């Protein structure tokens, strides 16, 4: 896909990463996890994220999973934790977030187009 500098879709940098660490985030206002996601050298290495995934996922079940995240948004401070990437998902019929994830192994840091 060819991108132009004015193409809003291409301005978002979405990459595939692997969750290497996940833990409860009790300080967050809404139930969430603190995640550390490895995007490989292409995507800036291991980067932190806060994600509201507690309705569908246990922290330890997230470790090792591939996820898709927006990696070029400004960092956001959430209850003292700096979240550098936005993990992507869609709501199920009850409103719980279902992760967007590749259905096969791909290199860490792969760009989504």
Beta strands, then each sheet from edge to edge (+ up, - down):
strand 1: 14-24
strand 2: 33-38
strand 3: 46-51
strand 4: 66-70
strand 5: 76-78
strand 6: 81-83
strand 7: 86-87
strand 8: 89-91
strand 9: 97-99
strand 10: 111-112
sheet 1: 3+ 2- 1+ 4- 7+
sheet 2: 3+ 2- 1+ 10-
sheet 3: 5+ 6-
sheet 4: 8+ 9-
end
